[in-house]
Amino acid sequence: MENRVPRVYPSQIVDLLDQISPDRLLSSELSAVIDLLSELPSELLAISGNDYSKYRISIQEINGLVDAWKNGRGDQHRVHQCANSLEVIRDLLSKCPDESPSPSTAELLFITDTSLRESIRNDISAAGNALHDGLWKAATVLAGAAAEALLRWAITERKSPTEVEAARVAVIPAPRSTDPDQWDLNGYIMVAEKLGLIDGETAKQADLAREFRNLIHPGRSARLAKVCDHGTALSALAAVELIVRDIS
């Protein structure tokens, strides 16, 4: 079975740094810090300019002390400098987010609402990360949520209320809510296809993903009706890609 490396987050490193005593630095702890810093995803390192220079210098200071100890050296001045470097890194990482879209995530620039755009991008990125980590249910559900949000945006932003209402009446069975926020993924798919926002191929792929939205349903029977696996995660993410293609 493939061994997957757990994803490292800034807050995780900050927690470790908070446990390290600046008056009693240990080589094992410093090595662990260096290892975690090397595994930190670049998209979560939200620092630049002079702060980034300080960050890199601080890492070199820690590496220098660890190397000195390995060679039987390392004076008190160097230990003091390393303690300061740990504090610099801690302060900088405390300002970094634990969640940010990976660079490969679609930009979604057609969504002008910045907060909504980044929220959906975070879901897509998190779904991709969950897929990579073998978290099939998380990947499936997050991708389904992103698909739902994208379709709702396209319906309410790209079409007039009159067009949306006519499509809703034609495809959503009773009871028919006039509020798109009350629709489920099935409703968004049917209305979006009826309005020509997505094509038949995308609608079919999204419908496959729709079946697994019940996995977050509180009811026992609904939760146990489906089991997530690698295939459901890939299917849900494929639906997102097709929806983005169509509505962009």
C-alpha positions as CSV (number, residue, x, y, z in Angstrom):
1,M,0.0,0.0,0.0
2,E,1.3,3.5,-0.9
3,N,2.6,5.5,2.1
4,R,1.2,9.0,2.0
5,V,2.9,11.9,3.6
6,P,0.6,13.8,5.9
7,R,-0.1,17.4,4.8
8,V,1.8,20.0,7.0
9,Y,0.1,23.2,8.1
10,P,1.6,26.4,9.5
11,S,-0.4,26.1,12.8
12,Q,1.1,22.6,13.2
13,I,4.6,24.1,13.1
14,V,3.6,27.0,15.4
15,D,2.3,24.4,17.9
16,L,5.6,22.6,17.9
17,L,7.6,25.8,18.3
18,D,5.5,26.8,21.3
19,Q,6.6,23.5,22.9
20,I,10.3,24.2,22.5
21,S,12.1,25.9,25.3
22,P,14.5,28.6,24.1
23,D,16.6,27.9,27.2
24,R,17.0,24.2,26.4
25,L,17.2,23.7,22.6
26,L,17.5,20.0,21.5
27,S,19.0,18.8,18.2
28,S,16.0,16.4,17.7
29,E,13.5,19.3,18.1
30,L,15.3,21.6,15.7
31,S,15.7,18.8,13.1
32,A,11.9,18.2,13.4
33,V,11.2,21.9,12.8
34,I,13.5,21.9,9.7
35,D,11.7,18.7,8.3
36,L,8.3,20.2,8.8
37,L,9.3,23.5,7.2
38,S,10.6,21.7,4.2
39,E,7.2,19.9,3.8
40,L,5.1,23.0,4.2
41,P,3.1,23.6,0.9
42,S,4.3,26.8,-0.8
43,E,0.7,28.1,-1.2
44,L,0.4,28.2,2.6
45,L,3.5,30.3,3.0
46,A,1.8,33.7,2.8
47,I,4.9,35.9,3.4
48,S,6.9,37.9,1.0
49,G,9.5,40.6,0.6
50,N,11.7,41.3,3.7
51,D,9.7,38.9,5.8
52,Y,10.5,36.1,3.4
53,S,14.2,37.0,3.6
54,K,14.0,36.9,7.4
55,Y,12.3,33.5,7.1
56,R,15.0,32.0,4.9
57,I,17.8,33.5,7.1
58,S,16.2,32.0,10.2
59,I,16.1,28.6,8.6
60,Q,19.8,28.8,7.8
61,E,20.5,29.8,11.4
62,I,18.8,26.7,12.7
63,N,20.5,24.4,10.1
64,G,23.8,26.0,11.1
65,L,23.4,25.1,14.8
66,V,22.3,21.6,14.0
67,D,25.3,21.0,11.8
68,A,27.6,22.5,14.4
69,W,26.3,20.2,17.1
70,K,26.8,17.2,14.8
71,N,30.4,18.2,14.5
72,G,30.8,18.7,18.2
73,R,30.7,22.5,18.1
74,G,28.1,25.2,18.8
75,D,28.7,28.1,21.2
76,Q,26.2,29.9,23.4
77,H,26.0,32.9,21.0
78,R,24.9,30.6,18.2
79,V,22.3,28.9,20.5
80,H,21.0,32.4,21.3
81,Q,20.8,33.3,17.6
82,C,18.9,30.1,16.9
83,A,16.4,30.9,19.7
84,N,15.7,34.2,18.1
85,S,15.3,32.6,14.7
86,L,12.7,30.2,16.0
87,E,10.8,33.1,17.3
88,V,11.0,34.9,13.9
89,I,9.7,31.8,12.2
90,R,6.9,31.4,14.7
91,D,5.7,34.9,14.3
92,L,5.7,34.7,10.5
93,L,3.9,31.4,10.4
94,S,1.3,32.5,12.8
95,K,0.1,34.9,10.1
96,C,-0.2,32.2,7.5
97,P,-3.4,30.4,6.7
98,D,-3.9,26.6,7.1
99,E,-6.1,26.7,4.0
100,S,-5.4,28.1,0.6
101,P,-6.0,27.0,-3.0
102,S,-3.1,25.1,-4.5
103,P,-1.6,26.9,-7.6
104,S,-3.1,24.2,-9.8
105,T,-6.6,25.0,-8.8
106,A,-8.7,26.7,-11.4
107,E,-8.7,30.5,-10.9
108,L,-12.4,31.0,-11.4
109,L,-11.9,34.6,-12.4
110,F,-15.3,34.7,-14.0
111,I,-16.7,34.9,-10.5
112,T,-16.3,38.6,-9.5
113,D,-17.3,38.1,-5.9
114,T,-13.8,37.7,-4.4
115,S,-14.9,36.0,-1.2
116,L,-17.2,33.6,-2.9
117,R,-14.5,32.8,-5.5
118,E,-11.9,32.0,-2.9
119,S,-14.4,30.0,-0.9
120,I,-15.2,27.7,-3.8
121,R,-11.5,27.5,-4.8
122,N,-10.7,26.4,-1.3
123,D,-13.2,23.6,-1.5
124,I,-11.9,22.5,-4.9
125,S,-8.3,22.6,-3.6
126,A,-9.2,20.8,-0.4
127,A,-11.0,18.1,-2.4
128,G,-7.9,17.6,-4.5
129,N,-5.7,17.4,-1.4
130,A,-8.1,14.9,0.2
131,L,-8.0,12.8,-3.0
132,H,-4.2,12.8,-2.8
133,D,-4.3,11.8,0.9
134,G,-6.7,8.9,0.2
135,L,-9.6,10.6,2.0
136,W,-12.3,9.5,-0.5
137,K,-15.3,10.7,1.4
138,A,-13.9,14.1,2.1
139,A,-12.8,14.5,-1.5
140,T,-16.2,13.4,-2.8
141,V,-18.3,15.6,-0.5
142,L,-16.1,18.7,-0.9
143,A,-16.1,18.4,-4.7
144,G,-19.9,18.0,-4.6
145,A,-20.2,21.1,-2.5
146,A,-18.1,23.0,-5.0
147,A,-20.2,21.8,-7.9
148,E,-23.3,22.9,-6.1
149,A,-21.9,26.4,-5.4
150,L,-20.7,26.8,-9.0
151,L,-24.0,25.9,-10.5
152,R,-25.9,28.1,-8.1
153,W,-23.7,31.0,-9.0
154,A,-24.1,30.4,-12.7
155,I,-27.9,30.2,-12.5
156,T,-28.4,33.3,-10.4
157,E,-25.7,35.5,-12.0
158,R,-25.8,34.5,-15.7
159,K,-29.6,34.4,-16.1
160,S,-32.5,36.7,-15.3
161,P,-34.9,35.8,-12.5
162,T,-37.6,35.4,-15.2
163,E,-35.5,32.8,-17.1
164,V,-34.6,31.0,-13.9
165,E,-38.2,30.8,-12.8
166,A,-39.3,29.4,-16.2
167,A,-36.6,26.8,-16.1
168,R,-37.4,25.9,-12.5
169,V,-41.1,25.4,-13.2
170,A,-40.2,23.2,-16.2
171,V,-37.8,20.8,-14.5
172,I,-38.0,20.9,-10.7
173,P,-40.9,18.7,-9.4
174,A,-43.3,19.9,-6.7
175,P,-43.0,21.2,-4.1
176,R,-41.3,23.9,-6.1
177,S,-39.4,26.5,-4.1
178,T,-38.8,29.9,-5.8
179,D,-35.6,30.4,-3.8
180,P,-32.5,28.8,-5.4
181,D,-30.9,28.6,-2.0
182,Q,-33.5,26.0,-1.2
183,W,-32.7,23.7,-4.1
184,D,-30.5,20.7,-3.9
185,L,-27.7,19.7,-6.3
186,N,-30.2,17.8,-8.4
187,G,-32.3,21.0,-8.9
188,Y,-29.2,23.0,-9.8
189,I,-28.2,20.4,-12.4
190,M,-31.6,20.3,-14.1
191,V,-32.1,24.0,-14.1
192,A,-28.5,24.7,-15.4
193,E,-28.9,22.2,-18.2
194,K,-32.4,23.6,-19.1
195,L,-30.9,27.1,-19.3
196,G,-28.0,25.9,-21.5
197,L,-25.4,26.8,-18.9
198,I,-24.0,23.2,-18.9
199,D,-24.2,20.6,-21.6
200,G,-25.5,17.0,-21.5
201,E,-22.1,15.5,-20.8
202,T,-21.6,17.8,-17.8
203,A,-25.1,17.2,-16.5
204,K,-24.5,13.4,-16.5
205,Q,-21.2,13.7,-14.7
206,A,-22.6,16.0,-12.1
207,D,-25.6,13.7,-11.6
208,L,-23.1,10.9,-10.7
209,A,-21.6,13.2,-8.1
210,R,-25.0,14.1,-6.9
211,E,-25.7,10.7,-5.6
212,F,-23.0,10.9,-3.0
213,R,-24.2,14.2,-1.5
214,N,-26.3,12.1,0.8
215,L,-23.1,11.1,2.5
216,I,-23.4,14.2,4.7
217,H,-27.1,13.5,5.4
218,P,-27.8,13.0,9.1
219,G,-30.1,10.0,8.5
220,R,-28.6,6.6,9.0
221,S,-30.1,4.9,5.9
222,A,-29.0,7.8,3.6
223,R,-25.5,7.8,5.0
224,L,-25.1,4.0,4.7
225,A,-26.6,3.8,1.2
226,K,-23.4,4.8,-0.5
227,V,-19.7,4.1,0.1
228,C,-17.1,6.5,-1.1
229,D,-14.0,5.2,-2.8
230,H,-11.3,6.4,-5.3
231,G,-13.9,6.3,-8.1
232,T,-16.5,8.5,-6.4
233,A,-13.8,11.1,-5.6
234,L,-12.5,11.1,-9.1
235,S,-16.1,11.3,-10.5
236,A,-17.0,14.3,-8.3
237,L,-13.8,16.2,-9.2
238,A,-14.4,15.5,-12.9
239,A,-17.9,17.0,-12.5
240,V,-16.3,20.2,-11.1
241,E,-13.9,20.4,-13.9
242,L,-16.6,20.0,-16.5
243,I,-18.8,22.6,-14.8
244,V,-16.0,25.1,-14.7
245,R,-15.3,24.5,-18.4
246,D,-19.0,25.1,-19.3
247,I,-19.8,28.1,-17.2
248,S,-16.5,29.9,-17.7
